[in-house]
Amino acid sequence: MYSYLSSGSINIAGCSRIGKDIFVLYKWGERSVVYFKPKAMKGIIEKIAVKRVVINYIEGKFRPIYVDTLNSLYNEEELIGGYEANLLAQKYIDNERFKIAENLRICGSNTI
C-alpha cells in the first residue's frame, strides 16, 4: 500500500469557440420543380425550377427565400406542387366556363 501527500495546486485554463447551429426546415429544396400559386389561381400553370434556397431573418424568424434559374425570388407561400397547381387552375377554368354558360343562358332567354 502506498500513500502520497501532495502540496501545491493545479491550474487548468483553456479557451473554446462556441458555435451555434441553426436548423431551418423548408418545404422545397434545390433543383425542385414547383409552380407559382398566384398564377395557378388564375388558370395559368407557371413552372419554376428552384436554383438555390437562401435563409432570411425577418421579424424574429428564419424564413426561406427561393431563387429560381432566372434569379427571381419567391416566398414559401407563393410556391405549390404540381398536383395542387393543376387543381387550382382547373377550378378557375371550371368557374369561368360556368360564368360563360350562365351568361349565354341569360342572353338566350332575352332574345326573341
FENGI-V200559 format. One record per residue. PSI is psi in whole degrees, 0 to 359 (999 if undefined). Layout:
BEGIN
psi = {PSI | PSI}
END
This chain:
BEGIN
psi = {134 | 147 | 143 | 130 | 133 | 160 | 155 | 196 | 163 | 126 | 129 | 129 | 155 | 174 | 156 | 160 | 135 | 119 | 144 | 113 | 131 | 122 | 122 | 123 | 133 | 161 | 318 | 139 | 178 | 146 | 17 | 149 | 118 | 178 | 151 | 114 | 314 | 324 | 325 | 327 | 346 | 14 | 9 | 129 | 111 | 116 | 138 | 130 | 118 | 121 | 322 | 152 | 126 | 133 | 126 | 143 | 107 | 125 | 47 | 8 | 146 | 124 | 138 | 140 | 126 | 133 | 126 | 184 | 342 | 12 | 27 | 151 | 140 | 144 | 164 | 328 | 340 | 350 | 140 | 168 | 172 | 318 | 314 | 323 | 317 | 321 | 316 | 318 | 318 | 323 | 316 | 315 | 316 | 320 | 317 | 320 | 321 | 317 | 317 | 315 | 321 | 318 | 320 | 322 | 318 | 316 | 323 | 329 | 344 | 353 | 156 | 999}
END
